[in-house]
């Protein structure tokens, strides 16, 4: 197998986790909308937790993309 082909396969495998990240972000915001619709008074507390969760899930996406780029261009 050529090195270029192995790099492309490795980079593709590194970004498989992005599917889970998309589902996770969708779940976070859907839960936020649902909880605020049920109890509008709890919005400040729920919003803080939502942004923390979003940042952690998005960090996984950034790490996956970083590893993919390191495989491709490193």
N, C-alpha and C positions, 0 to 999 in steps of 0.2 A: 504494500500500500504506500502510496506517495505521502510525503510529509504534508503537503497542502491539503490533501483529502482528509488526513487524520486530524488536522487542525480544524477543518470545517465541521467534522463530525463531533469533535470535542466541544467546540463552541456551541453547537446545536444542543448537545446534551447539557451544557451548563445553563442554558436558559429554559429548560423544561419547567423549572420552578416558577416561572412567570405566570403560568396558567393558574397556579394556586394563589399567587399574589393578586391576580385580578378577581378571583372569587372571594378572597379575603377582604379586599377593599369594598367590593359590592356588599358583602355581608355587614361590614362595619357601618356603612352609610344607611343600609336598609334598616338595621337595628336602631340607629340613631333616629331616623324618621319615625319609626314605629313607637319608640319610647317617648319621644316628644309629643306625638299625637295622643298618647294615652295620658301623659302627665306633663303639661307645658311648664309647670313650676319647677320641674327638675332639669330643665334645659341647661343651666350653667354647669351643673355637676356632670351631666352626661356628655356635654360638649367637650369638656376638658379630657375626659377619659377617651372620647372618640378620637381626638387629635393625637393623643399619645399612642393609641392603637394603630392609627393610620401611619404615624411616623415609623413605628416598628415594622409594620408590614411593608412599607415602602423601602425601608432599609434592606430587607431581604431582596427586593427587586434590584436595587442598586448594586448589591454585592454580586448577584447573579450576572448582571450585565458587565460588571468589572472583571469578573473571572472569565467571561466570554471574550472580552476584548484583550485580556492578557494572553489567552490561548491563541487568539488570532494574530496579534501583532507582537507578541513577546518572543 
